[in-house]
Amino acid sequence: MTSTTVRRVTLSIAVVTALTGVAACSSGSSGGSGRGTAGQGVTHVSPVAALRSAERSTDRADSARVEMTTSIGTMMSMKAHGTVGWSHGLTGDLTIAYTGGTMAETMRRVGSTSMEARYLPDAFYARMGERFAQQAGGKHWLRYGYADLAGVAGGSGAFLKDQMRNNTPNQSVKLLLASGDVKKAGEATVRGRHTTHYAGTVDVADLVGKSSHLPADQLADLKKQLTAAGVSTERVDIWVDDQNLLVKQSCKARMAMGEMSQTAYYTDYGVQVSAQRPPAGDTEDFKDLLKKQGSTLGGTGTGSGTGASS
């Protein structure tokens, strides 16, 4: 395994995990939704009012178990499952398996197509295989400090940093509120739970001009984030249960690197999340590893050969 492969994998993990680690249907900061008691029950209200209730209830549930699949063009396809919490910043523990695309091929070169990702308030950690550890001084964990992510992938670094800090389930609800044309799309039973289906399409170019149901500052932030991710349009579908909690979300978007599709399921709201910081002696900081491999943060892209993009 060459140093070039090590650099590619190190940078690819940062970008791909930021885009897909919790929910690709993201609208940036999750602030301003308020707190209270989850599970107020659904009544016959407008789609906008129902979605506002779903946003609040999902946000204040604080944690959930998640299972998702994601694909982005020919770059990658992956599956992930685990638990995440968002009461005091993003925390959680996910197992991510790369099932196809150039990202999976790159991971095979380092001896593994799966990894464990741990999310903590200041950084996320990726556990690599033995072959990668041999190139990283025997250390199995890579640390990605959120403050350092702003230097990754050129102008998209700020997007990566914000994604990792604020990527929570209720962001897909905010995307629908921002679309300006959210509609009730019927009812369905999803994994044994009665749900109401809502759908809408976000046109990034027309976002600020639309009759959005988000405050102007949040709408401007959303457009900035989606533009940084290379998103032009995004279709969002969500299924909300009778306790106003998000059960399923499906997102399809046109991005700079190809078509993105993601489906996620949420269960066990309120589950205990206990992500632990890996041992310092078995952890390498990604920026230090890049320096050892002859690379730097500023202006460093992942390149077409890595299978990752911003």
N, C-alpha and C positions, 0 to 999 in steps of 0.2 A: 504494500500500500504506500503510495507516494505522498509527499507533503502537500501536493496539489489536491489530492483526494481528501486529505485531512481538512484543508482549508474549506473546500467545497462543502463537505459534510457539516463542519462547524457553522458556517454561515447559513446553509440550507435549513438546518434545524431551527435557527433563530427565526427565519422568515416564515417557514411553514408552520411551526408551532404557534407563532403569533396569529397567523391567519386561520388556523383550524383547531387550536387547542381546546377551546371551549365552545365557541359559536361563531361561525363565519358571518352570520347575520348580525352585524354589530353596528351600533350607531355612536360609538365613542363613549363619552363620560356617562355614568349611570346616576349622577347626582340629581337631586331635586324630586325624587319620587315619593319621599316621605316614608314613615314607619307606622305600624299599627298592628292589628291582629288579622292574620290571614284567614281566608275562608268565610267570606260574607254571603256566599250563595249568589246564583245568577237569577236575575229577573228579566223581564222583557224590556230591554233598553236599547238605545241606538248602538250601532257598532262602535262608534267613538267612545261613548260612555262605558261600554263593556270592556273595551281595550284599556281604558284608563284604570279600571278596577283590576284588570289582569296584570297590568304593569306594577301597580302598587302591591298586590297580593304576592306576586312572584318575587318581587324585590325583598319584601319583608320576611319571606319564608327562610331566608338566610343561607340555605344549602339544599342540595339535591343530588341524587344519583343520575348520571348521564350516560347515554349510549348513542353513538353517532357514526355515520359514514360520510365521507367527503371525497369528492373528486374535483380536480382542477385540470382541464384540458388533458394533454399528454404528460403533464408534469408529474401528477401523482394521483393515487387513490389510497385511502386509508380508512381504518376502523379504529375507534377509541371507546374506552369505557372506564368509569371510575366515579369518584365523588368530588364535588366542588362546593366551595362556600364563598360568600361574597359580603358578609356582614361588616368586615373590617379590611377591605381590599380582597383581591382574589386569592384564595387558597385552594389546594386540592391535590389529588393524586390520580393521574390517568395512565393507562397502558395504551400506547399508540402502536398500531401495526400498519406498516406500509405494504399495500397489497398489489400495487401496480404503478406504472409510469416510470419516468426517469429518476424520480426520487428513490423508489424502491431499488432500482439498479445501483444507484450510488450507495445506498445503505448496504447492499449485498457485498460491495467491495470492502466494506469495513467489518464484514462478518455477521451482520444482524439486520433484519428487516423490522425489528420492533424495539421499542424503548419505553422506559418508565419516565414520565414527566411529573415533577413536583412543583407546585405553584405556591409561592410564599409572597408576603406583601412587598418585599423589596427585590425579588428575583425569582426566576424559575430554573430548575435543575433538570438535566437530561442524563439518564444513565445509559451508557453505551456498552458495547460488547468487549470481549477480551482483546480482539485484534485492534480495535481502536485504542484501548487502554495502553497497548504496547507503544503506540505512537504519541501518547500523552503522558509519558513518564510513569506508566503503570496505574494511572488514576482512571476510575470508571465514570465519574460524574463530571459534567460540564455545567458551570454556573453562568447564567446570563443575567447580569444586573440590569434592571429596567432603565436605570439612568444611563447605562452604556449603550442601550439599543438604539438611541438616537444617532449613533455613529454608523449604523449598519445600513447597507443598501441605499446609500446616497440620500435623496430627499424623502424617502419613505421611512426613515428611521423614527421620526416622531410618531408616525402612524403605528409602527410596531410597539413602541413604548406605551402608547395609550391603549392599544389592544390588550396587552398583557396585564395592564392594571385594571381595566374596566370591562373586560369581556364577560358579561353575565347574561343569563337566559332572557331577562326582560328587555334586552336591547332589540331583539327581533320585534317586540311589541312597539317599541319606539319607531322602528323603521316603518311599520304599517301606519302609525299615526302621522308620520312625515309624508307618506305617499300622497295624501290628499284625496285618494279615491278608495279607501278601504271599504270592503263590502262583506256582509255575512254570506258565506258560501254553503251553508247547510249545517247538518248535524251528523255525527258519526260516533261509533264506538271504537275507541283506540286502546288496544291492549286491556280491554275489559272496563274502560272508563267512558262514560257518556261525555261527549265534548261538543262544543260549537266551533265551527270552522270559519275563520276569517281570512281574507286574501286581499292583496293589493300589489301594485307595481310601482317601484321607485325609479323615476327618470332623473338621473343626477343632474343633467344639464338644465332641467326645468325645475329643479327642486325648490329654489328660493322663490320662484315665481308662483308656485302652486299655493292653493289654499290649504296650508298645512295645519295640523293640530298640535304642533310643537311651538314653544317660544322661539323668537327670532334668533337668539344666541345659540340655542341648541340646534336649530335648523342649519345655521351657518357652520357650526362645528361638524355636523353630520356630512354636509356636502364636502367639506375639506377632507374628512377621513375617507369617504368613498372615492374621491378623486385620487387621493394618495395611493389607494389600493388598486387603482386602474379600473374601477367599476363604472360602467356607463349606464346600465339598467339592472335592476334587481327585482325579481318576483319573490314575494314573501307570503307563505301560507302558515298559519298557526292554528292549533287546536287547543281550546281552553276548557277545562272541566267545570263542574258545577260548584267548585270552591274557588273559582276565578284563578286557577293555577295553570300555567303552561304545561301541556302534556306532550305536545309534539310541535316541531317547527320544520319547515322545508323551505330552503332558499335556493334560487337559481339566478346566477348573475353572469353578465358578460364582463370579463376582466381583461386586463392587458395581456395576460398569459394564456387566455382561453376561457372556455365555459366552466363556471364553478357550480357545483351542485352539492348541497349538504342536507341531510335529514338527521334530526336529533330527537331523542325521547328523554323525558324527565320523570323520575319517580322518587318516592321516599323523601319528599320535602322535609327538611328539618333534620336529616341524617347527620350524625356526628362526622366531622371532617378533621382528620389529625395528620396533616402533612408535616413530616419532620425534615429538618435541614440535614442533608447528608454529612457524613464525617468530613471534617476539613482536610484530613490527611489523604482522603480518597477523592478530592475535588480539585479540578483545574478550572480557573476562570477563563472563559472563552477568549477574552481580549488578550490575556497573557499567552494563551496557546497560539493565537494568530501571530503575535509578535515572534514567538519561537519558530513559527513556520515561515517567517519572512513576509508577513502581511500586516496591514494596519486596518483600523476601523474606517476612518474617513474616506469616503468615495469608493469603498470596496463593495462591489456588487457580487451577486452570486454567479452571474454569467449563465449563458444558455446551456452550458454543459452540466450544471449542477442539478437542473430540474427544479430550481426554486426561483421565486421572483417575489417582488414586493406587491 
